[in-house]
Amino acid sequence: MGEESGSGFNVKDLLGIAGLSEAFVKLAELIFSTGSRLTKSHFIKKDADAKAYEMRALASAKSDAIRVLAKASKEAAENSTGVSINQEGYEISSLPISDADKLSSLPEVSLAERTEDRILLQEAKKQQNIESVTAFAAEQLSDDPEVSKDPVDPDWATRFFENAKGISNEEMQMIWGKILAGEIKKPGSFSLRTLEVVKSLNKEEAELFASHSHKVFKFPDGQHGFISMENNKILITELVKMQESGLVLFNDLKWSNYDDVEPVTKQYFINYGALIELSNKTRRGFGLDVYFLTTAGVELLNLINPKEDFKYLFGLVEEMRSSSLDVVPALIIERDAHGNPRAIREIARP
């Protein structure tokens, strides 16, 4: 991607940073394309945090003013008739004009001014959310500045920033920052459907999926999922939560191999850096109960970067062997250009 933005500005000059990496240029161009003025807060977390503090101070000042008004109203109301006061607030019902005059000390604030105050706080919060997300993305890009020359799809960018402005939780902002960085590195890594799934995802649901991500296997047909074995099950309540979150398909399916012509050998069930090699030396069919991940679930695995789980892997090996399957646990030593195992080494249970 070139250094010129859509309106003719040179992004590097605009930032005033010499030798800015291509990754940061792409990030800056995306931010600039939304109509946002580029600031350090978009790229440096401490500046984004400072802006967040500034916004909280503004909100606090507004809250203090409201509390003062509420106290004054309460004191005036307590000396009046037709007033009910509780913990939720107060209600004035048909005060006599003479008593209503006691509230005349409260300042008059027009509807337009009240609306302006509300919109200011809401928009400031949205802006702070976006800057926090882009700052997390900048952290990711600084660790791995190599990016594709392909541009990020404008529709994708529009949808992303529209969603990101509503993300206030810091842990979720980090996830959105990783998504943005991943899309900048390799456009097409995260679908629009995944953005919608993540938009509805809360912190607890994200943590649940992450806690089981090390149990995911990639199957010979390219699908990803959890293998359900008798002694290696995920709690059904947890599966339901992941299904409702849009990360796991609702139906438990069976991955099967029925080969009536030639026996199938060396099928790999890959668990990140390790695998289970299955050799079906007979023509007997077999099946495995599997909970497959959705597209969003598979794409989110790239954010978590889980590692192989040898305890879980060897537990599956034992159960598969008890079903008369010829399986071998192994480490992946070398992969081909498509990421498929080229060389493996058998391992024993630690």
Secondary structure, DSSP 8 states (H G I E B T S, - for coil): --SB-TTS-BHHHHHT-TT--HHHHHHHHHHHHTT----GGGT-HHHHHHHHHHHHHHHHHHHHHHHHHHHHHHHHHHTSSSEEEETTEEEE-S--HHHHGGGTTS----HHHHHHHHHHHHHHHHHHHHHHHHHHHHHHHHH-----SS---HHHHHHHHHHHTT---HHHHHHHHHHHHHHHHSTTSS-HHHHHHHHH--HHHHHHHHHHGGG-EE-TTS-EEEE--TTS---HHHHHHHHHTTSB-SS-EEEEE--SSS----EEEEETTEEEEEE--SS--EEEEEEEB-HHHHHHHHHH-----HHHHHHHHHHHHHTT-EEEEEEEEEE-TTS-EEEEEE----
